[in-house]
Amino acid sequence: MLDLRLYANDLIGRQFKTKINASGFTGEVHVWNKVREFQIEKVYAHHCVCIHKCEDNDNTYRESFSAADLEALGVISEIWRAKKC
């Protein structure tokens, strides 16, 4: 299993976007798909904690992403490509 702490210097501060399926209402519009931008804040062995700032207000929230999530989103592959060059 991949230990994300080996890449902590490259991961902390990195921003990435996710597209999620969201259900709820914003005003009168039903939101189905939304792109959210996260910034990696803390790195642990098998997951990292990311922060997201809401566009509509000053609220922030934290979400955890696993190493598999980061790989699926292309974050880890970007780091590997940069290290090989």
N, C-alpha and C positions, 0 to 999 in steps of 0.2 A: 504494500500500500504506500502511496506517495506521502511523504512528510512535507507539508507545506512550509514548515519552519525553515527548510533549506532555501526557500525562495522568498522569505519574508522581506528582505531589503527591496526586492523587485515588485512585491505585491502591495506593500503598504503605500497608500496614496493613489494607487491605480484606480481609474474609473472605468466602468463598463455599463452597458445598457442591457436590460432584459425586457422582453415583451411578455406580459402576463395576461391571463384571462381574468378580468375583474367583473364582478357584478355589483351593481349599485346604481344610484342615481346622482348625477351632478346637475342640479337645477331640474330641468325636465328631460334631460338627455340620459339615456341608459348607456353606461360605459361597458363595452365588452372587452376590447383589447387596449392595453395601455403600455406605453414604453416608460420604463423607470430607469433612472440613472443612479448607480450606486458607487460609493467610494470605499475601498477597503481600509478599514480602520485598525483591526487587530488580527493577527495571524496565529493560529494554534496548529497542532499537529495535523489534524484531519478536517478542519473547517476554518473559516475566517468570518469575522463580524464586519458587516458593511453598514454604512449609514446612507440614508436617502433623505433628501430635503424636498418637501412638498412644493410644487410649483405655485399652488394657489395661496399658501400661507407660509408662515415661518416654522411650521411643525417639522420635526425630524423623527425618523424611526430607524431602528436597527434590525437587520435581518442576518441570519447565518446562512452561509453557503458552504457546501461540502467541496472537497477536492474534485469529486465527480461533476458537481455543478459547474465549477470553474472551468473544468476541461470541456464540458459540453458547450459552454458559452464562449469558448475560444480564448479565455484569459491566459491559461497556462501555456497553450500552444504559441501565443505571441511571445511569451518570455523565452521559451525554448528556441524559437527562431532567432530572437535577438542574441541569445548566448552563442549560437552556432556561428554567427557572422563575425 
